[in-house]
Amino acid sequence: MASVSLKFSRASLMSLQPPAKGKRLVVYDTVLPKLAMRMTANEARTFYVIKRVGPEMVWVSVASAH
């Protein structure tokens, strides 16, 4: 799974190229460090807030876009 950090904006997120089939791209926001987006090869995008619950990191889905 590849990862990238950038400032989230509509233009920056729409300009991302989808990953290879069977892979996911994870993009972290540089302004809000706990905000992330995962993109699949078919360009489905899901936004997450990453939070710590005890010793584990939990990804909470907040929105999806296809």
Secondary structure, 3 states (H helix, E strand, C coil): CEEEEECCCHHHHHCCCCCCCCCEEEEEECCCCCEEEEEECCCCEEEEEEEEECCEEEEEEEEEEC
